[in-house]
Amino acid sequence: MRKFGIGLIAAAFGTMLLFPALTVRAHDWDMDRDGRYLHHQRHELRHDYHELRNDLRRGDYDAAAHERAEIEQRRYDMELRERDLNQDYYNRYYNPYYNPYYDLYRY
């Protein structure tokens, strides 16, 4: 019975030590998703610029206008997502009330 009690206490203590390290907040997932989205959109933007150059070389100005519209829309979407990501980073590192364990890690 004594070994069981010691084991139970050790398991509870170990869980308490690992709990803050194992928790992943939705905010962190959002930041990760934003970063991957921006990486993918940069790749797509390079592809759009390549298509724009090819359309201009061929003299297909209607297709080039369409590509420019796609590029502008993609850049606008990327700008909004970058703003969101920057705001998330700001809140994560400079907002003292963001961390729910803030008081636990003081002193």
C-alpha distances in whole Angstrom, upper triangle without the diagonal:
4,6,5,6,9,10,11,12,14,15,17,18,20,21,23,24,26,27,30,31,30,32,36,38,41,43,42,43,46,47,47,48,51,52,52,54,56,56,57,60,61,62,63,66,67,68,70,72,72,74,76,77,78,80,82,83,84,86,83,83,82,79,79,79,76,74,75,73,70,70,70,68,65,66,65,62,61,62,60,57,57,58,54,53,54,53,49,49,51,48,46,47,49,47,45,43,43,39,37,35,38,36,33,35,37,37
4,5,5,6,9,10,11,12,14,15,16,18,20,21,23,24,26,29,30,29,31,35,37,40,42,42,42,46,46,46,48,51,51,51,54,56,55,57,59,61,61,63,65,66,67,69,71,72,73,75,77,78,79,81,82,84,85,83,83,82,79,78,78,76,74,74,73,70,69,70,67,65,65,65,62,60,61,59,56,56,57,54,52,53,52,48,48,49,47,44,45,47,46,43,42,41,38,35,33,36,34,31,33,35,34
4,5,5,6,8,10,10,12,14,15,16,18,20,21,22,24,27,28,27,29,33,36,39,41,39,40,44,44,43,46,48,48,48,51,53,53,54,57,58,58,60,62,63,64,66,68,69,70,72,74,75,76,79,80,81,83,81,80,79,76,76,76,73,71,72,71,67,67,67,65,62,63,63,59,58,59,57,54,54,55,52,50,51,50,47,46,48,46,43,43,46,45,42,41,40,37,35,32,35,34,30,32,34,34
4,5,5,6,9,10,10,12,14,15,16,18,20,21,22,25,26,25,27,31,33,36,39,38,38,41,42,42,43,46,47,47,49,51,51,52,55,56,57,58,61,62,63,65,67,67,69,71,72,73,75,77,78,79,81,79,78,77,74,74,74,71,69,70,68,65,65,65,63,60,61,61,57,56,57,55,52,52,53,50,48,49,48,45,45,46,44,41,42,44,43,41,39,39,35,33,31,34,33,29,31,34,33
4,5,5,6,9,10,11,12,14,15,16,18,20,21,24,25,25,27,30,32,35,38,37,38,41,42,41,43,46,46,46,49,51,51,52,55,56,57,59,61,62,63,65,67,68,69,71,72,73,75,77,78,79,81,79,79,77,74,74,74,71,69,69,68,65,65,65,63,60,60,60,57,55,56,54,51,52,52,49,47,48,47,44,43,45,42,39,40,43,41,38,37,37,33,31,28,31,30,27,29,31,31
4,5,5,6,9,10,10,12,14,15,16,18,20,23,24,24,26,29,32,35,37,36,37,40,41,40,42,45,45,45,48,50,50,51,54,55,55,57,59,60,62,64,65,66,68,70,71,72,74,76,77,78,80,78,78,76,73,73,73,70,68,68,67,64,64,64,62,59,59,59,56,54,55,54,50,50,51,48,46,47,46,43,42,43,41,38,39,41,40,37,36,36,32,30,27,30,29,25,27,29,29
4,5,5,6,9,10,10,12,14,15,16,18,21,22,21,23,27,30,33,35,34,34,38,38,37,40,43,42,43,45,47,47,48,51,52,53,55,57,58,59,61,63,63,65,67,68,69,71,73,74,75,77,75,75,74,70,70,70,68,65,66,65,62,61,61,59,56,57,57,54,52,53,51,48,48,49,46,44,45,44,41,40,42,40,37,38,40,39,37,36,35,31,29,27,30,29,25,27,29,29
4,5,5,6,9,10,11,12,14,15,16,20,21,20,22,25,28,31,33,32,33,36,37,36,38,41,41,41,44,46,46,47,50,51,52,54,56,57,58,60,62,63,64,66,67,68,70,72,73,74,76,74,74,72,69,69,69,66,64,64,63,60,60,60,58,55,55,55,52,51,51,50,46,47,47,44,42,44,43,39,39,40,38,35,36,38,37,35,33,33,29,27,25,28,27,24,25,28,28
4,5,5,6,8,10,11,12,14,15,18,20,19,21,25,27,30,32,31,32,36,36,36,38,41,41,41,44,46,46,47,50,51,52,54,56,57,58,60,62,63,64,66,67,69,70,72,73,75,76,74,74,72,69,69,69,66,64,64,63,60,59,60,57,55,55,55,52,50,51,49,46,46,46,43,41,42,41,38,38,39,36,33,34,36,35,32,31,31,27,25,22,25,24,21,23,25,25
4,5,5,6,8,10,11,12,14,17,18,18,20,24,26,29,31,30,31,34,35,34,37,39,39,39,42,44,44,45,48,49,50,52,54,55,56,58,59,60,62,64,65,66,68,70,71,72,74,72,72,71,68,67,67,65,62,63,62,59,58,58,56,53,53,53,50,49,49,48,45,45,45,42,40,41,40,37,36,38,35,32,33,35,34,32,31,30,27,25,22,25,24,21,22,25,24
4,5,5,6,9,10,11,12,15,16,15,17,21,24,27,29,27,28,32,32,32,34,37,37,37,40,42,41,43,45,47,47,49,51,52,53,55,57,58,59,61,63,64,65,67,69,70,71,69,69,68,65,64,64,62,60,60,59,56,55,56,53,51,51,51,48,46,47,45,42,42,43,40,38,39,38,35,34,36,34,31,32,34,33,31,30,29,25,23,21,24,24,20,22,25,25
4,5,5,6,9,10,10,14,15,15,16,20,22,25,27,26,27,31,31,31,33,36,36,37,39,41,41,43,45,46,47,49,51,52,53,55,57,58,59,61,63,64,65,67,69,70,71,69,69,67,64,64,64,61,59,59,58,55,54,55,52,50,50,50,46,45,46,44,41,41,41,38,36,38,37,33,33,34,32,29,30,32,31,28,27,26,23,21,18,22,21,18,19,22,23
4,5,5,6,9,10,13,14,14,16,20,22,26,27,26,27,31,31,31,33,35,35,36,39,41,41,42,45,46,47,49,50,52,53,55,56,58,59,61,62,64,65,67,68,70,71,69,69,68,65,64,64,61,59,59,58,55,54,54,52,50,50,49,46,45,45,44,41,40,41,38,36,37,36,32,32,33,31,28,28,31,29,27,26,25,22,20,17,20,19,16,17,20,20
4,5,5,6,8,11,12,12,14,18,21,24,26,24,25,29,29,28,31,33,33,34,37,38,38,40,42,43,44,46,48,49,50,52,54,55,56,58,59,61,62,64,65,67,68,66,66,65,62,61,61,59,57,57,56,53,52,52,50,47,48,47,44,43,43,42,39,39,39,36,34,35,34,31,30,32,30,27,27,30,29,27,26,25,22,20,17,20,20,17,17,21,21
4,5,5,6,9,10,10,12,15,18,21,23,22,23,26,27,26,28,31,31,32,34,36,36,38,40,41,42,44,46,47,48,50,52,53,54,56,58,59,60,62,64,65,66,64,64,63,60,59,59,57,54,55,53,50,50,50,48,45,45,45,42,40,41,39,36,36,37,34,32,33,32,29,28,30,28,25,26,28,27,25,24,23,19,18,16,19,19,16,17,20,21
4,6,5,8,10,10,11,15,17,21,22,21,23,26,26,26,29,31,31,32,34,36,36,38,40,41,43,44,46,47,49,50,52,53,55,56,58,59,61,62,64,65,67,65,64,63,60,59,59,57,55,55,53,51,50,50,48,45,45,44,42,40,41,39,36,36,36,33,31,32,31,27,27,28,26,23,24,26,25,23,22,21,17,15,13,16,16,12,14,17,18
4,6,7,8,10,12,15,17,21,22,21,22,25,25,25,28,30,30,31,34,35,35,37,39,40,41,43,45,46,47,49,51,52,54,55,57,58,60,61,63,64,65,64,63,62,59,58,58,56,54,54,53,50,49,49,47,44,44,44,41,39,40,38,35,35,35,32,30,31,30,27,26,27,25,22,23,25,24,22,22,21,17,16,13,15,16,12,12,16,16
4,6,5,6,9,12,15,18,20,18,19,23,23,22,25,27,27,28,31,32,32,34,36,37,38,40,42,43,44,46,48,49,50,52,54,55,56,58,59,61,62,61,60,59,56,55,55,53,51,51,50,47,46,46,44,41,41,41,38,36,37,36,33,32,33,30,28,29,28,25,24,26,24,21,22,24,24,22,22,20,16,15,13,16,17,14,14,18,19
4,5,5,6,10,12,16,17,16,18,21,21,21,23,26,26,27,29,31,31,33,35,36,37,39,41,42,44,45,47,48,50,51,53,54,55,57,59,60,61,59,59,58,55,54,54,51,49,49,48,45,44,45,42,40,40,39,36,35,36,34,31,31,31,28,26,27,27,23,23,24,22,19,21,23,22,20,19,18,14,13,11,14,16,13,14,17,19
4,6,6,9,10,14,15,14,16,19,19,19,22,23,24,25,27,29,29,31,33,34,35,37,39,40,42,43,45,46,48,49,51,52,54,55,57,58,59,58,57,56,53,52,52,50,47,47,46,43,42,42,40,38,37,37,34,32,33,31,28,28,28,25,23,24,23,20,19,21,19,15,17,19,18,17,16,14,11,10,8,11,13,10,11,14,16
4,6,8,11,14,15,13,15,18,18,17,20,22,22,23,26,27,27,29,31,32,33,35,37,38,40,41,43,44,46,47,49,50,52,53,55,56,58,56,55,54,51,50,50,48,46,46,45,42,41,41,39,36,36,36,33,31,32,31,27,27,28,25,22,24,23,20,19,21,19,16,17,20,20,18,18,16,13,13,11,14,16,13,13,16,18
4,6,10,13,14,13,14,17,17,16,19,21,21,22,25,26,26,28,30,32,32,34,36,37,39,40,42,43,45,46,48,49,51,52,54,55,57,55,54,53,50,50,50,47,45,45,44,41,40,40,38,36,36,36,33,31,32,30,27,27,28,25,23,24,24,20,20,22,21,17,19,22,21,21,20,17,14,14,13,16,18,16,16,20,22
4,6,10,11,10,11,14,15,15,17,20,20,21,23,25,26,27,29,31,32,33,35,37,38,39,41,42,44,45,47,48,50,51,53,54,55,53,53,52,49,48,48,45,43,43,42,39,38,38,36,34,34,33,30,29,30,28,25,25,26,22,20,22,21,18,18,20,18,15,17,20,19,18,17,14,12,11,11,14,17,15,15,19,21
4,7,8,7,8,11,12,11,13,16,16,17,19,21,22,23,25,27,28,30,31,33,34,36,37,39,40,41,43,45,46,48,49,51,52,50,49,48,45,44,44,42,39,40,38,35,35,35,33,30,30,30,27,25,26,24,21,22,22,19,17,19,19,15,15,18,16,13,16,19,18,18,17,14,12,12,13,15,18,17,17,20,23
4,5,5,7,9,10,11,13,14,16,17,19,20,22,23,25,26,28,29,30,32,34,35,37,38,39,41,43,44,45,47,49,50,51,49,48,46,44,43,42,40,38,38,37,34,33,33,31,28,28,28,25,23,24,22,19,20,20,16,15,17,16,12,14,16,13,11,14,17,15,16,14,11,10,10,12,14,18,17,17,20,24
4,5,5,6,9,10,10,12,14,15,16,18,20,21,22,24,26,27,28,30,31,32,34,36,37,38,40,42,42,44,46,47,48,46,45,43,41,40,39,37,35,35,34,31,30,30,28,25,26,25,22,21,22,19,16,18,18,14,13,16,15,11,13,16,14,12,16,18,17,18,16,12,13,13,15,17,21,20,21,24,27
4,5,5,6,9,10,11,12,14,15,17,19,20,21,23,25,26,27,29,30,31,33,35,36,37,39,41,41,43,45,46,47,45,43,42,40,39,38,36,34,34,32,30,29,28,26,24,24,23,20,19,19,17,14,15,15,11,10,12,11,8,10,12,10,9,12,15,13,15,14,10,11,12,15,16,19,20,20,22,26
4,5,5,6,9,10,11,12,14,15,17,18,20,21,23,24,26,28,29,30,32,34,35,36,38,40,40,42,44,45,46,44,43,42,40,39,38,36,34,34,32,30,29,29,27,24,24,23,20,19,20,18,15,15,16,13,10,13,12,9,9,12,11,9,12,15,15,16,16,12,12,14,15,16,20,20,19,22,25
4,5,5,6,9,10,11,12,14,15,16,18,20,21,22,24,26,27,28,30,32,33,34,36,38,39,40,42,43,44,42,41,40,37,37,36,34,32,32,31,28,27,27,25,22,23,23,19,18,19,18,14,15,16,13,11,14,14,11,12,15,14,12,16,18,18,20,19,15,15,16,18,20,23,23,23,25,29
4,5,5,6,9,10,10,12,14,15,16,18,20,21,22,24,26,26,28,30,31,32,34,36,36,38,40,41,42,40,39,38,35,34,34,31,29,29,28,25,24,24,22,20,20,19,16,15,16,14,11,12,13,10,8,12,12,9,11,14,13,12,15,17,17,19,18,15,16,17,20,21,24,25,24,27,30
4,5,5,6,9,10,11,12,14,15,17,19,20,21,23,25,25,27,29,30,31,33,35,36,37,39,41,41,39,38,37,35,34,33,31,29,29,28,25,24,24,22,19,19,19,16,14,15,13,10,10,11,9,6,9,10,7,8,11,11,10,13,15,16,18,18,14,15,18,19,20,24,24,23,25,29
4,5,5,6,9,10,11,12,14,16,17,19,20,22,23,24,26,28,29,30,32,34,35,36,38,40,41,39,38,37,34,33,33,31,29,29,28,25,24,24,22,19,19,20,17,15,16,15,12,12,14,12,9,12,13,10,11,15,15,13,15,18,19,21,21,17,18,20,21,22,26,26,24,27,30
4,5,5,6,9,10,11,12,14,16,16,18,20,21,22,24,26,27,28,30,32,33,34,36,37,38,36,36,34,32,31,31,28,26,26,25,22,21,22,20,17,18,18,14,13,15,14,10,12,14,11,9,13,14,12,13,16,16,15,18,21,21,23,23,19,20,22,24,25,28,28,28,30,33
4,6,5,6,9,10,10,12,14,15,16,18,20,20,22,24,25,26,28,30,31,32,34,36,36,34,33,32,30,29,28,26,24,24,23,20,19,19,17,14,14,14,11,10,11,10,7,8,10,8,6,10,11,10,11,14,15,14,17,19,20,23,22,19,20,22,24,25,29,29,28,30,34
4,5,5,6,9,10,11,13,14,15,17,19,20,21,23,25,26,27,29,30,32,33,35,36,34,33,33,30,29,29,27,24,24,24,21,19,20,18,15,15,16,13,10,12,12,9,8,11,10,7,10,13,11,11,15,16,15,17,19,20,23,24,20,21,24,25,26,29,29,28,30,33
4,5,5,6,9,10,11,12,14,16,17,18,20,22,23,24,26,28,29,31,32,33,35,33,32,32,29,28,28,26,23,23,23,20,19,20,18,15,15,17,14,11,14,14,11,11,14,13,11,14,16,14,15,18,19,18,20,23,24,26,27,23,24,26,27,28,32,32,30,33,36
4,5,5,6,9,10,10,12,14,15,16,18,20,21,22,24,26,26,28,30,31,32,30,30,29,26,25,25,23,20,20,20,17,16,17,15,11,12,13,10,8,12,12,8,10,13,12,11,14,16,15,16,19,20,19,21,24,25,27,27,24,25,27,29,30,34,34,33,35,38
4,5,5,6,9,10,10,12,14,15,16,18,20,20,22,24,25,27,28,30,31,29,28,28,25,24,24,22,19,19,19,16,14,15,14,10,10,12,9,6,9,10,7,8,11,11,10,12,15,14,15,18,19,19,21,23,24,27,27,24,26,28,30,30,34,34,33,35,38
4,5,5,6,9,10,11,13,14,16,17,19,20,22,23,25,26,28,29,31,29,29,28,25,24,25,23,20,20,20,17,15,17,16,12,12,15,13,10,13,14,11,11,15,15,12,15,18,17,17,20,22,21,22,25,26,29,30,26,27,30,31,32,35,35,34,36,39
4,5,5,6,9,10,11,12,14,16,17,18,20,21,23,25,26,27,29,27,27,26,23,22,23,20,17,18,18,15,14,16,15,11,12,15,12,10,14,15,12,13,16,16,15,17,20,19,20,23,24,24,25,28,29,32,32,28,29,32,33,34,38,38,36,39,42
4,5,5,6,9,10,10,12,14,15,16,18,20,21,22,24,25,26,25,24,23,20,19,19,17,15,15,15,12,10,12,11,7,9,11,9,7,11,12,10,11,15,15,14,17,19,19,20,22,24,24,26,28,29,32,32,29,30,33,35,35,39,39,38,40,43
4,5,5,6,9,10,11,12,14,15,17,19,20,21,23,25,26,24,24,24,21,19,20,18,15,15,16,13,10,13,13,9,9,12,11,8,11,14,12,12,15,16,15,17,20,20,20,23,25,24,26,28,29,32,33,30,31,34,36,36,40,40,38,40,43
4,5,5,6,9,10,11,13,14,16,17,19,20,22,23,25,23,23,23,20,19,20,18,15,16,17,14,12,15,15,11,12,15,14,12,15,17,15,15,19,20,18,20,23,23,23,26,28,27,28,31,32,35,36,32,34,36,38,38,42,42,40,42,45
4,5,5,6,9,10,11,12,14,15,16,18,20,21,22,21,20,20,17,16,17,15,12,13,14,10,9,12,12,9,10,13,12,11,14,16,15,16,19,20,19,21,24,24,24,27,29,29,30,32,34,37,37,34,35,37,39,40,44,44,42,44,47
4,5,5,6,9,10,10,12,14,15,16,18,20,21,19,19,19,16,14,15,14,10,10,12,9,7,10,10,7,8,11,11,10,13,15,14,15,18,19,19,20,23,24,24,26,28,29,30,32,33,37,37,34,35,38,40,40,44,44,43,45,48
4,5,5,6,9,10,11,13,14,15,17,19,20,19,19,20,16,14,16,15,12,12,14,12,9,13,14,11,11,15,15,13,16,18,18,17,21,22,21,23,26,26,26,28,31,31,32,33,35,39,39,36,38,40,42,42,46,46,44,46,49
4,5,5,6,9,10,11,12,14,15,17,18,17,18,18,14,13,15,14,10,12,14,11,10,13,14,12,13,16,16,15,18,20,19,20,23,24,23,25,28,28,29,31,33,33,34,36,38,41,42,38,40,42,44,44,48,48,47,49,51
4,5,5,6,9,10,10,12,14,15,16,15,14,14,11,10,12,10,6,8,10,8,7,10,11,9,11,14,14,14,17,19,19,19,22,24,23,25,28,28,29,31,33,34,35,37,38,41,42,39,40,43,45,45,49,49,48,50,53
4,5,5,6,9,10,11,12,14,15,14,14,15,12,10,12,12,8,8,11,10,8,11,13,11,12,15,16,15,17,20,20,20,23,25,24,26,29,29,30,32,34,34,35,37,39,42,43,40,41,44,46,46,50,50,48,50,53
4,5,5,6,9,10,11,13,14,14,14,16,12,11,14,13,10,11,14,12,11,14,16,14,15,19,19,18,21,23,23,23,26,28,27,28,31,32,32,34,37,37,38,40,41,45,45,42,44,46,48,48,52,52,50,52,55
4,5,5,6,9,10,11,12,11,12,12,9,8,11,10,7,10,12,11,10,14,15,14,16,19,19,19,22,24,24,24,27,29,28,30,33,33,34,36,38,38,40,41,43,46,47,44,45,48,50,50,54,54,52,54,57
4,5,5,6,9,10,10,9,9,11,8,5,8,9,6,7,10,10,9,12,14,14,15,18,19,19,21,23,24,24,27,28,28,30,32,33,34,36,38,39,40,41,43,46,47,44,46,48,50,50,54,55,53,55,58
4,5,5,6,9,10,10,11,13,11,8,11,12,10,10,14,14,12,15,18,17,17,20,22,21,23,26,26,26,29,31,31,32,34,36,36,38,40,40,41,43,45,48,49,46,48,50,52,52,56,56,54,56,59
4,5,5,6,9,9,10,12,10,8,12,13,10,12,16,15,14,18,20,19,20,23,24,23,26,28,28,29,31,33,33,34,37,38,38,40,43,43,44,45,47,51,51,48,50,52,54,54,58,58,57,59,61
4,5,5,6,5,7,9,6,5,9,10,9,11,13,14,14,16,18,18,19,22,23,24,26,28,28,29,32,33,33,35,37,38,39,41,43,44,45,46,48,51,52,49,50,53,55,55,59,60,58,60,63
4,5,5,6,6,9,8,6,9,12,10,11,14,15,15,17,19,19,20,23,24,24,26,29,29,30,32,34,34,35,38,39,40,41,44,44,45,47,48,52,52,49,51,54,56,56,60,61,59,60,63
4,5,8,9,13,11,10,13,15,13,14,18,18,18,20,23,22,23,26,27,27,29,32,32,32,35,37,37,38,40,42,42,44,46,47,47,49,51,54,55,52,54,56,58,58,62,63,61,62,65
4,6,8,11,10,10,13,14,14,15,18,19,19,21,23,23,25,27,28,29,31,33,34,34,37,38,38,40,42,43,44,46,48,49,50,51,53,56,57,54,55,58,60,60,64,64,63,64,67
4,6,9,9,9,11,13,13,14,17,18,18,20,23,23,24,27,28,29,30,33,34,34,36,38,39,40,42,44,44,46,48,49,50,51,53,56,57,54,56,58,61,61,64,65,63,65,68
4,6,6,6,9,10,11,12,15,16,17,19,20,21,22,25,26,27,29,31,32,32,35,36,37,38,41,42,43,44,46,47,49,50,51,55,55,52,54,57,59,59,63,63,62,64,67
4,5,5,6,9,10,10,12,14,15,16,18,20,21,22,24,25,27,29,30,31,33,35,35,37,39,40,41,43,45,46,47,48,49,53,53,50,53,55,57,57,61,62,61,62,65
4,5,5,6,9,10,11,13,14,16,17,18,20,21,23,24,26,28,29,30,32,34,35,36,38,39,41,42,44,45,47,48,49,52,52,49,52,54,56,56,60,61,60,62,65
4,5,5,6,9,10,11,12,14,15,16,18,20,21,22,24,26,27,28,30,32,32,34,36,37,38,40,42,43,44,46,47,50,50,47,49,52,54,54,58,59,58,59,62
4,5,5,6,9,10,10,12,14,15,16,18,20,21,22,24,25,26,28,30,31,32,34,36,37,38,40,41,43,44,45,49,49,46,48,51,53,53,57,57,56,58,61
4,5,5,6,9,10,11,12,14,15,17,18,20,21,23,24,25,27,29,30,31,33,35,36,37,39,40,42,43,44,47,47,45,47,50,52,52,56,57,55,57,60
4,5,5,6,9,10,11,12,14,15,17,18,20,21,23,24,26,27,29,30,32,33,35,36,38,39,41,42,42,46,46,43,45,48,50,50,54,55,54,56,59
4,5,5,6,9,10,10,12,14,15,16,18,20,21,22,24,26,26,28,30,31,32,34,36,37,38,39,41,44,44,41,43,46,48,48,52,53,51,53,56
4,5,5,6,9,10,10,12,14,15,16,18,20,21,22,24,25,26,28,30,31,32,34,36,37,38,39,43,43,40,42,45,47,47,51,52,51,52,55
4,5,5,6,9,10,11,12,14,15,17,18,20,21,23,24,26,27,29,30,32,33,35,36,37,38,42,41,39,41,44,46,46,50,51,50,51,55
4,6,5,6,9,10,11,12,14,16,16,18,20,21,22,24,26,27,28,30,32,33,34,36,36,40,40,37,39,41,44,44,48,49,47,49,52
4,5,5,6,9,10,10,12,14,15,16,18,20,21,22,24,25,26,28,30,31,32,33,35,38,38,36,38,40,43,42,46,47,46,47,51
4,5,5,6,9,10,10,12,14,15,17,19,20,21,23,24,25,27,29,30,31,32,33,37,37,34,37,39,42,42,45,46,45,47,50
4,5,5,6,9,10,11,12,14,16,17,18,20,21,23,24,26,27,29,30,31,32,36,35,33,35,37,40,40,44,45,44,45,49
4,5,5,6,9,10,11,12,14,15,16,18,20,21,22,24,26,27,28,30,30,34,34,31,33,36,38,38,42,43,41,43,46
4,5,5,6,9,10,10,12,14,15,16,18,20,21,22,24,25,27,28,29,32,33,30,32,35,37,37,41,42,40,42,45
4,5,5,6,9,10,11,13,14,15,17,19,20,21,23,24,26,27,27,31,31,28,31,34,36,36,39,41,40,41,44
4,5,5,6,9,10,11,12,14,15,17,18,20,21,23,25,25,26,30,29,26,29,31,34,34,37,39,38,39,43
4,5,5,6,9,10,10,12,14,15,16,18,20,21,22,23,24,28,28,25,27,30,32,32,36,37,36,37,40
4,5,5,6,9,10,10,12,14,15,16,18,20,21,22,23,26,27,24,27,29,32,31,35,36,35,36,39
4,5,5,6,9,10,11,12,14,15,17,18,20,21,21,25,25,22,25,27,30,30,33,35,34,35,38
4,5,5,6,9,10,10,12,14,15,16,18,20,20,24,23,20,23,25,28,28,31,32,31,33,36
4,5,5,6,8,10,10,12,14,15,16,18,19,22,23,20,22,25,27,27,30,32,30,32,35
4,5,5,6,9,10,10,12,14,15,16,17,20,21,18,21,24,26,25,29,31,29,30,34
4,5,5,6,9,10,11,12,14,15,15,19,19,16,18,21,24,23,27,28,27,29,32
4,5,5,6,9,10,10,12,14,15,18,18,15,17,20,22,22,26,27,25,27,30
4,5,5,6,9,10,11,12,13,16,17,15,17,20,22,21,25,26,25,26,29
4,5,5,6,8,10,10,11,14,15,12,15,18,20,19,23,25,24,25,28
4,5,5,6,9,10,10,13,13,10,13,15,18,17,21,22,21,23,26
4,5,5,6,8,10,13,14,11,13,16,18,17,20,21,20,21,24
4,5,6,6,7,11,12,10,12,16,18,16,20,21,20,20,24
4,6,6,5,8,9,7,9,13,15,13,17,19,18,19,22
4,6,6,8,9,6,8,11,13,12,15,17,15,17,20
4,6,8,10,8,9,13,14,12,15,17,15,15,18
4,6,9,8,10,14,15,12,15,17,15,15,19
4,5,6,8,11,13,10,13,16,15,15,18
4,6,7,9,10,7,10,12,12,11,15
4,6,7,9,7,9,12,13,13,16
4,6,9,8,11,13,13,14,18
4,5,5,9,10,10,12,15
4,6,8,9,10,12,16
4,6,5,7,9,12
4,6,6,7,10
4,6,5,9
4,6,8
4,6
4
